[in-house]
Amino acid sequence: MTTPPDEILLPPDADPRLGPVLSGLVACLCATLTDGGRPACACCLVWGSGPPAQDFCACDCDDGHGQAWVRVVRQDPVTQDARRRRCQTWRTQTTVELGVARCVAVTGPDGQSGPTCAQREADAWGLVLDTRLLREAAACCEALQDVMAWPGAVSPMGPQGGCAGVTLQLTVEV
């Protein structure tokens, strides 16, 4: 069993090209959600083959709730010249996901009465706003200023277990 290092690894140390892009996107996402009146209790870079577990979905904190994240979805090499010279770093097209999940109305304490239309509509409009804020975070982020970036799919998540959300993917070339 290994123990993690005492020092925190800085983004440029982890990857001098991709690290600043990822940390910049996290900062842009967190700030955009807060400025848009929809702050999340947790907003961070995560790792995994899918969106993170909705551990913070139902939390309430200083005028916010839910969780937001940035994660790497996949990396593909950019191949222009098949010849390789010595120890060369390949450029990559990296698909990155920005996401947010919130608690949504569920079946009442009696186990019978479902959410009302008004509750469902309030949840839906909140997630429509979150969708706009995700697009704004990606479109206006200075961390993407010097890299090629292409917008990708926007997809709803859930509802499941009282959580629903939205993800946005974009591809960056670094």
C-alpha positions as CSV (number, residue, x, y, z in Angstrom):
1,M,0.0,0.0,0.0
2,T,1.3,3.4,-0.9
3,T,0.7,6.7,0.8
4,P,0.1,9.9,-1.1
5,P,2.9,12.5,-1.2
6,D,2.8,15.3,1.4
7,E,3.0,18.0,-1.2
8,I,0.1,18.9,-3.5
9,L,0.9,18.3,-7.2
10,L,0.4,21.6,-9.1
11,P,-1.4,21.4,-12.5
12,P,1.7,22.4,-14.6
13,D,3.7,19.7,-12.8
14,A,1.1,17.1,-13.6
15,D,0.9,18.1,-17.2
16,P,2.4,21.4,-18.4
17,R,-0.1,21.7,-21.3
18,L,-3.3,20.1,-20.0
19,G,-2.9,21.0,-16.3
20,P,-3.4,24.7,-16.7
21,V,-6.4,24.1,-19.0
22,L,-8.1,21.8,-16.5
23,S,-7.5,24.0,-13.4
24,G,-8.6,27.1,-15.4
25,L,-11.8,25.3,-16.4
26,V,-12.5,24.4,-12.8
27,A,-12.0,28.0,-11.7
28,C,-14.2,29.3,-14.6
29,L,-17.0,26.8,-13.8
30,C,-17.1,27.5,-10.1
31,A,-17.1,31.3,-10.6
32,T,-19.7,31.2,-13.4
33,L,-22.1,29.1,-11.3
34,T,-21.6,31.4,-8.4
35,D,-22.0,34.6,-10.5
36,G,-25.1,33.1,-12.1
37,G,-26.7,32.6,-8.7
38,R,-26.3,28.8,-8.7
39,P,-23.2,28.0,-6.6
40,A,-22.3,24.4,-5.8
41,C,-21.2,23.0,-2.5
42,A,-18.4,21.1,-4.2
43,C,-16.7,22.2,-7.4
44,C,-13.5,20.4,-8.4
45,L,-11.5,18.4,-10.8
46,V,-12.4,14.7,-10.6
47,W,-11.2,11.5,-12.2
48,G,-13.2,8.6,-13.4
49,S,-14.8,6.8,-16.4
50,G,-18.1,8.6,-15.7
51,P,-19.6,11.5,-13.8
52,P,-18.7,11.4,-10.1
53,A,-20.9,9.8,-7.5
54,Q,-23.5,12.3,-6.4
55,D,-22.1,12.6,-2.9
56,F,-22.9,16.3,-2.6
57,C,-26.2,16.3,-4.5
58,A,-28.5,17.0,-1.5
59,C,-26.1,19.2,0.5
60,D,-26.9,22.8,1.2
61,C,-24.2,25.3,1.8
62,D,-23.9,29.1,1.9
63,D,-26.7,29.8,-0.6
64,G,-25.7,26.8,-2.8
65,H,-26.4,23.1,-3.3
66,G,-25.2,20.2,-5.4
67,Q,-21.8,19.6,-7.0
68,A,-20.0,20.7,-10.1
69,W,-17.0,19.1,-11.7
70,V,-14.5,19.0,-14.6
71,R,-13.1,15.6,-15.7
72,V,-11.1,14.2,-18.6
73,V,-13.3,11.9,-20.7
74,R,-10.7,10.7,-23.2
75,Q,-7.5,11.7,-24.9
76,D,-6.7,11.0,-28.6
77,P,-3.3,11.6,-30.2
78,V,-3.1,14.2,-33.0
79,T,-1.3,12.5,-35.8
80,Q,0.1,14.6,-38.6
81,D,3.5,13.0,-39.1
82,A,4.0,9.3,-38.3
83,R,7.8,9.8,-38.0
84,R,9.0,10.1,-34.4
85,R,12.1,11.8,-33.2
86,R,13.7,10.8,-30.0
87,C,11.6,11.5,-26.9
88,Q,8.7,13.4,-28.4
89,T,5.5,14.5,-26.7
90,W,2.5,13.9,-28.9
91,R,-0.2,16.6,-29.0
92,T,-3.6,15.3,-28.0
93,Q,-7.2,16.2,-28.5
94,T,-8.7,15.9,-25.0
95,T,-12.4,15.6,-24.4
96,V,-13.2,17.3,-21.2
97,E,-16.6,17.2,-19.4
98,L,-18.0,20.1,-17.3
99,G,-21.0,19.0,-15.2
100,V,-23.3,19.9,-12.4
101,A,-25.8,17.8,-10.4
102,R,-28.5,19.1,-8.1
103,C,-31.1,17.6,-5.7
104,V,-34.5,17.4,-7.3
105,A,-38.0,16.8,-6.0
106,V,-38.8,13.1,-5.1
107,T,-41.6,11.1,-3.9
108,G,-43.1,12.5,-0.6
109,P,-42.5,11.0,2.9
110,D,-45.7,8.9,2.4
111,G,-44.0,7.0,-0.4
112,Q,-47.0,7.6,-2.6
113,S,-47.2,11.2,-3.7
114,G,-44.9,12.2,-6.5
115,P,-43.5,15.6,-7.1
116,T,-45.9,18.2,-8.3
117,C,-45.7,19.8,-11.8
118,A,-44.6,23.0,-10.1
119,Q,-41.7,21.2,-8.3
120,R,-40.7,19.4,-11.5
121,E,-40.8,22.6,-13.5
122,A,-38.7,24.5,-10.9
123,D,-36.1,21.7,-11.1
124,A,-36.2,21.7,-14.9
125,W,-35.8,25.5,-15.2
126,G,-32.9,25.4,-12.7
127,L,-31.2,22.8,-14.8
128,V,-31.8,24.8,-18.0
129,L,-30.1,27.7,-16.2
130,D,-27.2,25.4,-15.2
131,T,-26.9,24.3,-18.9
132,R,-26.5,28.0,-20.0
133,L,-24.0,28.6,-17.2
134,L,-21.9,25.5,-18.3
135,R,-21.8,26.8,-21.9
136,E,-20.9,30.3,-20.6
137,A,-18.1,28.9,-18.4
138,A,-16.5,27.1,-21.3
139,A,-17.1,29.9,-23.9
140,C,-15.7,32.7,-21.7
141,C,-12.8,30.8,-20.0
142,E,-9.4,32.5,-20.4
143,A,-7.7,29.1,-19.9
144,L,-8.9,28.2,-23.4
145,Q,-7.7,31.4,-24.9
146,D,-4.4,30.0,-26.3
147,V,-5.7,26.5,-27.2
148,M,-7.9,25.1,-29.9
149,A,-11.3,24.2,-28.4
150,W,-14.5,22.8,-30.0
151,P,-17.8,22.5,-28.2
152,G,-19.4,19.1,-27.9
153,A,-22.6,17.5,-26.7
154,V,-24.7,18.8,-23.8
155,S,-26.5,15.9,-22.1
156,P,-29.0,15.7,-19.2
157,M,-28.4,13.3,-16.3
158,G,-31.0,11.5,-14.2
159,P,-33.1,12.0,-12.3
160,Q,-31.9,9.2,-10.2
161,G,-31.9,8.9,-6.4
162,G,-33.1,12.5,-6.0
163,C,-30.4,13.9,-8.2
164,A,-30.4,15.3,-11.7
165,G,-27.9,17.3,-13.7
166,V,-26.4,18.2,-17.0
167,T,-23.0,17.7,-18.6
168,L,-21.2,19.6,-21.4
169,Q,-18.3,18.1,-23.3
170,L,-15.7,20.1,-25.2
171,T,-12.5,19.0,-27.0
172,V,-9.3,20.9,-26.5
173,E,-6.0,20.3,-28.4
174,V,-2.9,20.6,-26.3
